[in-house]
Amino acid sequence: MAVPGGVAPAEAAEIEAMFASVDADGSALALRLSLKLGPLVQRGVPPRVLEAAPVAKAARLRFADGTTVVVKSTSPGDLAVLAMAMQHGSLRPAACRTGPDGGAQLQLRSPDGRRRLSIWVVGLDQPD
């Protein structure tokens, strides 16, 4: 017997199990990202290189200690602003908080506090 919307109870249970699996994967990713980004924020390790990533609309961000993450803009153009800010001076990670989808929002600022930028860290990566 189908439930409203044309989905059988067995199919609904299978769909719920898939959503639970995705939620668990997101939580595990959020934990890995916070373990990696927390020390960068605490030590103020500056980002040094922004380069193309193998993911659409994303970039690799490499920090001075070699840590490399995949980032996306929180709003259009943020990666271009990040690249320009990195060319014109040093930025430091100021804060990091995890999102419900497993990503982490990383806030960067200039030493004088005038420039602030927020980007989404969507995963860990290795430089090629």
N, CA, C and O of each residue as an XYZ file, in Angstrom:
512
protein
N       0.847     -1.160      0.000
C       0.000      0.000      0.000
C       0.903      1.237      0.000
O       1.854      1.308      0.778
N       0.609      2.206     -0.866
C       1.405      3.419     -0.974
C       0.905      4.479     -0.001
O      -0.294      4.582      0.258
N       1.822      5.256      0.528
C       1.464      6.379      1.382
C       1.191      7.585      0.495
O       1.518      7.545     -0.691
N       0.603      8.656      1.021
C       0.367      9.840      0.185
C       1.650     10.264     -0.516
O       2.731     10.259      0.073
N       1.507     10.628     -1.779
C       2.678     10.997     -2.570
C       3.173      9.839     -3.412
O       4.113     10.011     -4.188
N       2.574      8.665     -3.286
C       2.913      7.532     -4.126
C       4.144      6.760     -3.704
O       4.683      6.007     -4.515
N       4.616      6.907     -2.479
C       5.791      6.183     -2.012
C       5.345      5.063     -1.083
O       4.631      5.291     -0.107
N       5.774      3.867     -1.400
C       5.427      2.711     -0.568
C       6.173      2.802      0.759
O       7.258      3.380      0.811
N       5.611      2.240      1.840
C       6.281      2.290      3.144
C       7.700      1.730      3.118
O       8.587      2.284      3.766
N       7.933      0.647      2.385
C       9.281      0.078      2.314
C      10.238      1.052      1.636
O      11.384      1.206      2.059
N       9.753      1.717      0.567
C      10.587      2.706     -0.114
C      10.853      3.908      0.794
O      11.959      4.449      0.796
N       9.859      4.323      1.553
C      10.024      5.450      2.471
C      11.089      5.134      3.517
O      11.904      5.992      3.857
N      11.082      3.900      4.028
C      12.083      3.496      5.016
C      13.480      3.503      4.395
O      14.449      3.920      5.029
N      13.571      3.038      3.150
C      14.865      3.035      2.466
C      15.376      4.458      2.237
O      16.565      4.733      2.395
N      14.479      5.344      1.868
C      14.848      6.748      1.664
C      15.309      7.369      2.980
O      16.299      8.100      3.007
N      14.598      7.085      4.066
C      14.992      7.603      5.378
C      16.383      7.097      5.774
O      17.180      7.844      6.342
N      16.668      5.837      5.474
C      17.986      5.276      5.785
C      19.078      5.983      4.981
O      20.171      6.223      5.495
N      18.787      6.318      3.723
C      19.752      7.040      2.895
C      20.014      8.430      3.472
O      21.164      8.865      3.545
N      18.953      9.128      3.882
C      19.128     10.455      4.486
C      19.938     10.374      5.773
O      20.774     11.242      6.023
N      19.714      9.363      6.588
C      20.458      9.189      7.835
C      21.935      8.954      7.532
O      22.803      9.458      8.245
N      22.224      8.193      6.481
C      23.607      7.937      6.091
C      24.293      9.223      5.651
O      25.444      9.472      6.009
N      23.587     10.035      4.876
C      24.143     11.315      4.430
C      24.399     12.216      5.630
O      25.443     12.865      5.698
N      23.466     12.271      6.580
C      23.644     13.076      7.795
C      24.869     12.618      8.579
O      25.637     13.444      9.073
N      25.053     11.315      8.693
C      26.211     10.779      9.422
C      27.504     11.152      8.710
O      28.485     11.514      9.360
N      27.517     11.068      7.377
C      28.707     11.449      6.614
C      29.025     12.922      6.818
O      30.190     13.292      6.962
N      27.992     13.769      6.834
C      28.188     15.197      7.057
C      28.760     15.474      8.431
O      29.617     16.346      8.575
N      28.308     14.756      9.442
C      28.820     14.942     10.801
C      30.283     14.522     10.893
O      31.084     15.187     11.550
N      30.631     13.418     10.232
C      32.017     12.948     10.249
C      32.929     13.948      9.540
O      34.040     14.213      9.999
N      32.459     14.498      8.426
C      33.243     15.496      7.704
C      33.419     16.748      8.559
O      34.515     17.303      8.624
N      32.351     17.194      9.212
C      32.436     18.376     10.076
C      33.460     18.163     11.183
O      34.210     19.081     11.514
N      33.498     16.984     11.748
C      34.470     16.674     12.804
C      35.896     16.724     12.257
O      36.776     17.321     12.877
N      36.129     16.096     11.092
C      37.474     16.114     10.494
C      37.913     17.538     10.166
O      39.067     17.903     10.393
N      36.993     18.342      9.633
C      37.335     19.714      9.297
C      37.656     20.534     10.545
O      38.609     21.312     10.551
N      36.870     20.362     11.587
C      37.131     21.139     12.808
C      38.448     20.719     13.452
O      39.152     21.558     14.014
N      38.790     19.431     13.380
C      40.074     18.978     13.916
C      41.248     19.560     13.133
O      42.309     19.819     13.700
N      41.058     19.763     11.848
C      42.127     20.300     11.000
C      42.200     21.822     11.072
O      43.294     22.387     11.091
N      41.051     22.491     11.113
C      41.023     23.952     11.066
C      41.224     24.605     12.430
O      41.746     25.717     12.508
N      40.822     23.937     13.494
C      40.953     24.512     14.837
C      42.363     24.968     15.159
O      42.553     26.116     15.561
N      43.364     24.104     14.995
C      44.738     24.532     15.270
C      45.225     25.661     14.359
O      46.023     26.495     14.788
N      44.752     25.698     13.103
C      45.141     26.784     12.201
C      44.643     28.120     12.731
O      45.352     29.126     12.685
N      43.412     28.116     13.236
C      42.839     29.341     13.799
C      43.589     29.724     15.068
O      43.944     30.888     15.252
N      43.832     28.758     15.937
C      44.519     29.040     17.203
C      45.921     29.605     16.986
O      46.338     30.529     17.686
N      46.647     29.047     16.013
C      48.019     29.488     15.759
C      48.089     30.659     14.779
O      49.147     31.265     14.612
N      46.962     30.981     14.126
C      46.943     32.080     13.159
C      47.767     31.795     11.922
O      48.432     32.691     11.401
N      47.735     30.548     11.436
C      48.518     30.158     10.260
C      47.912     30.818      9.019
O      46.742     30.589      8.712
N      48.685     31.626      8.308
C      48.128     32.346      7.161
C      47.977     31.463      5.920
O      48.769     30.545      5.708
N      46.953     31.745      5.099
C      46.851     31.074      3.807
C      47.901     31.663      2.869
O      48.168     32.864      2.905
N      48.494     30.815      2.029
C      49.571     31.280      1.139
C      49.259     31.113     -0.343
O      49.699     31.923     -1.159
N      48.502     30.068     -0.706
C      48.265     29.780     -2.119
C      46.793     29.473     -2.334
O      46.187     28.716     -1.576
N      46.220     30.074     -3.381
C      44.859     29.769     -3.816
C      44.975     29.314     -5.260
O      45.478     30.051     -6.108
N      44.508     28.093     -5.546
C      44.649     27.540     -6.889
C      43.407     26.753     -7.268
O      42.549     26.481     -6.428
N      43.319     26.391     -8.537
C      42.174     25.642     -9.040
C      42.040     24.310     -8.314
O      43.029     23.705     -7.901
N      40.800     23.870     -8.169
C      40.508     22.577     -7.537
C      39.803     21.683     -8.545
O      39.247     22.175     -9.528
N      39.820     20.376     -8.312
C      39.147     19.457     -9.227
C      37.631     19.425     -9.033
O      36.960     18.527     -9.541
N      37.091     20.395     -8.305
C      35.666     20.468     -8.025
C      35.137     21.756     -8.639
O      35.781     22.800     -8.530
N      33.977     21.702     -9.282
C      33.396     22.894     -9.910
C      33.124     23.982     -8.879
O      32.668     23.706     -7.770
N      33.411     25.221     -9.263
C      33.157     26.403     -8.438
C      33.866     26.354     -7.085
O      33.352     26.859     -6.087
N      35.039     25.748     -7.064
C      35.800     25.623     -5.816
C      37.272     25.892     -6.101
O      37.699     25.960     -7.254
N      38.027     26.043     -5.038
C      39.465     26.271     -5.157
C      40.179     25.541     -4.025
O      39.576     25.189     -3.011
N      41.472     25.324     -4.221
C      42.311     24.784     -3.156
C      42.926     25.963     -2.422
O      43.413     26.910     -3.040
N      42.900     25.895     -1.112
C      43.538     26.915     -0.294
C      44.607     26.223      0.532
O      44.312     25.349      1.347
N      45.879     26.633      0.307
C      46.999     26.035      1.013
C      47.520     27.032      2.043
O      47.736     28.205      1.738
N      47.716     26.550      3.256
C      48.200     27.382      4.351
C      49.713     27.249      4.478
O      50.316     26.347      3.896
N      50.317     28.147      5.236
C      51.769     28.186      5.391
C      52.339     26.888      5.950
O      53.497     26.568      5.684
N      51.561     26.137      6.715
C      52.064     24.876      7.275
C      51.854     23.676      6.349
O      52.165     22.545      6.723
N      51.330     23.916      5.146
C      51.108     22.842      4.177
C      49.698     22.275      4.174
O      49.351     21.519      3.266
N      48.888     22.609      5.146
C      47.498     22.149      5.171
C      46.787     22.682      3.944
O      46.880     23.871      3.639
N      46.076     21.812      3.237
C      45.361     22.207      2.029
C      43.910     21.765      2.148
O      43.623     20.616      2.485
N      42.994     22.699      1.864
C      41.564     22.416      1.944
C      40.884     22.891      0.666
O      41.412     23.739     -0.054
N      39.720     22.339      0.397
C      38.901     22.776     -0.732
C      37.895     23.778     -0.195
O      37.195     23.509      0.782
N      37.826     24.954     -0.848
C      36.948     26.027     -0.388
C      35.996     26.470     -1.493
O      36.273     26.318     -2.683
N      34.872     27.021     -1.061
C      33.889     27.630     -1.961
C      33.487     28.976     -1.381
O      33.638     29.224     -0.184
N      32.979     29.830     -2.238
C      32.531     31.151     -1.814
C      31.277     31.071     -0.972
O      30.426     30.210     -1.193
N      31.160     31.974      0.001
C      29.889     32.117      0.707
C      28.963     33.018     -0.090
O      27.741     32.916      0.025
N      29.539     33.901     -0.897
C      28.761     34.721     -1.824
C      29.584     34.888     -3.099
O      30.809     34.775     -3.052
N      28.943     35.154     -4.231
C      29.676     35.237     -5.504
C      30.836     36.234     -5.439
O      30.690     37.347     -4.935
N      31.969     35.817     -5.953
C      33.141     36.671     -6.030
C      34.082     36.611     -4.842
O      35.150     37.222     -4.872
N      33.707     35.886     -3.791
C      34.552     35.848     -2.589
C      35.928     35.237     -2.847
O      36.912     35.659     -2.239
N      36.009     34.251     -3.739
C      37.319     33.639     -4.000
C      38.238     34.619     -4.724
O      39.445     34.621     -4.485
N      37.682     35.454     -5.607
C      38.490     36.478     -6.267
C      38.963     37.523     -5.256
O      40.109     37.969     -5.304
N      38.080     37.906     -4.350
C      38.452     38.859     -3.296
C      39.541     38.251     -2.417
O      40.487     38.940     -2.036
N      39.413     36.969     -2.095
C      40.430     36.286     -1.291
C      41.780     36.304     -1.999
O      42.804     36.590     -1.378
N      41.786     36.001     -3.291
C      43.034     35.992     -4.057
C      43.684     37.375     -4.049
O      44.897     37.483     -3.865
N      42.898     38.426     -4.244
C      43.448     39.786     -4.246
C      43.959     40.171     -2.858
O      45.021     40.781     -2.733
N      43.212     39.821     -1.830
C      43.633     40.150     -0.464
C      44.930     39.434     -0.105
O      45.780     39.994      0.588
N      45.083     38.198     -0.575
C      46.314     37.447     -0.298
C      47.512     38.079     -1.010
O      48.628     38.032     -0.493
N      47.293     38.670     -2.190
C      48.380     39.316     -2.912
C      48.818     40.619     -2.244
O      49.990     40.993     -2.304
N      47.877     41.298     -1.614
C      48.159     42.619     -1.063
C      48.468     42.623      0.426
O      48.620     43.689      1.022
N      48.560     41.477      1.019
C      48.887     41.436      2.441
C      48.507     40.105      3.047
O      47.888     39.256      2.406
N      48.882     39.950      4.263
C      48.646     38.692      4.958
C      47.247     38.645      5.551
O      46.739     39.646      6.056
N      46.645     37.497      5.484
C      45.370     37.227      6.147
C      45.616     36.155      7.193
O      46.532     35.344      7.056
N      44.823     36.153      8.210
C      44.918     35.136      9.261
C      43.542     34.555      9.519
O      42.547     35.279      9.475
N      43.467     33.254      9.787
C      42.181     32.686     10.181
C      41.777     33.257     11.537
O      42.571     33.281     12.478
N      40.535     33.713     11.621
C      40.056     34.343     12.852
C      39.073     33.457     13.606
O      39.028     33.483     14.836
N      38.287     32.674     12.874
C      37.284     31.821     13.515
C      36.848     30.749     12.533
O      37.023     30.876     11.321
N      36.278     29.695     13.085
C      35.760     28.602     12.266
C      34.552     28.015     12.956
O      34.567     27.775     14.163
N      33.510     27.784     12.191
C      32.338     27.103     12.760
C      31.806     26.124     11.719
O      31.838     26.396     10.519
N      31.325     24.997     12.189
C      30.839     23.972     11.272
C      29.381     24.229     10.928
O      28.615     24.773     11.724
N      29.024     23.820      9.717
C      27.659     23.973      9.241
C      26.915     22.660      9.304
O      27.524     21.611      9.515
N      25.607     22.702      9.126
C      24.800     21.487      9.211
C      25.062     20.497      8.086
O      24.742     19.316      8.221
N      25.643     20.959      6.965
C      25.898     20.074      5.828
C      27.260     19.401      5.897
O      27.633     18.673      4.978
N      28.010     19.633      6.974
C      29.316     19.020      7.111
C      30.452     19.934      6.737
O      31.608     19.619      7.019
N      30.163     21.059      6.110
C      31.206     22.016      5.782
C      31.536     22.881      6.983
O      30.921     22.762      8.043
N      32.508     23.747      6.803
C      32.908     24.657      7.871
C      33.079     26.053      7.285
O      33.656     26.221      6.211
N      32.581     27.031      7.990
C      32.759     28.410      7.553
C      34.012     28.964      8.237
O      34.089     29.028      9.464
N      34.983     29.361      7.424
C      36.246     29.890      7.931
C      36.253     31.384      7.721
O      36.033     31.867      6.610
N      36.504     32.109      8.779
C      36.577     33.563      8.700
C      38.036     33.985      8.752
O      38.792     33.584      9.636
N      38.407     34.805      7.780
C      39.774     35.315      7.676
C      39.735     36.824      7.872
O      38.741     37.476      7.549
N      40.825     37.375      8.404
C      40.900     38.839      8.512
C      42.346     39.286      8.387
O      43.279     38.518      8.621
N      42.507     40.542      8.013
C      43.835     41.127      7.898
C      44.345     41.451      9.297
O      43.548     41.590     10.224
N      45.662     41.572      9.463
C      46.210     41.859     10.793
C      45.653     43.142     11.421
O      45.497     43.224     12.639
N      45.355     44.142     10.583
C      44.801     45.387     11.122
C      43.295     45.309     11.358
O      42.706     46.243     11.903
N      42.668     44.209     10.957
C      41.240     44.014     11.176
C      40.344     44.714     10.175
O      39.121     44.626     10.281
N      40.920     45.407      9.208
C      40.101     46.140      8.225
C      39.392     45.224      7.244
O      38.231     45.450      6.900
N      40.088     44.194      6.795
C      39.497     43.269      5.820
C      39.050     42.009      6.523
O      39.790     41.410      7.303
N      37.828     41.621      6.231
C      37.286     40.367      6.750
C      36.638     39.628      5.596
O      36.016     40.229      4.719
N      36.794     38.323      5.614
C      36.262     37.499      4.539
C      35.856     36.155      5.108
O      36.534     35.607      5.978
N      34.761     35.632      4.621
C      34.281     34.338      5.080
C      34.157     33.406      3.873
O      33.605     33.790      2.842
N      34.670     32.188      4.005
C      34.584     31.191      2.938
C      34.143     29.861      3.532
O      34.303     29.625      4.729
N      33.588     28.996      2.690
C      33.185     27.659      3.114
C      34.296     26.673      2.805
O      34.760     26.588      1.668
N      34.716     25.943      3.795
C      35.657     24.843      3.602
C      34.796     23.593      3.448
O      34.081     23.200      4.370
N      34.875     22.976      2.272
C      33.991     21.850      1.988
C      34.699     20.502      2.055
O      34.059     19.456      1.950
N      36.015     20.525      2.230
C      36.714     19.254      2.339
C      38.209     19.424      2.498
O      38.757     20.515      2.333
N      38.850     18.324      2.822
C      40.301     18.288      2.933
C      40.877     17.893      1.583
O      40.224     17.193      0.809
N      42.080     18.330      1.299
C      42.696     18.019      0.017
C      44.191     17.905      0.198
O      44.735     18.283      1.235
N      44.843     17.389     -0.804
C      46.293     17.301     -0.810
C      46.782     18.082     -2.019
O      46.152     18.020     -3.075
N      47.871     18.807     -1.901
C      48.421     19.467     -3.085
C      48.915     18.401     -4.071
O      49.383     17.336     -3.670
N      48.802     18.704     -5.341
C      49.269     17.762     -6.372
C      50.762     17.671     -6.408
O      51.316     16.926     -7.215
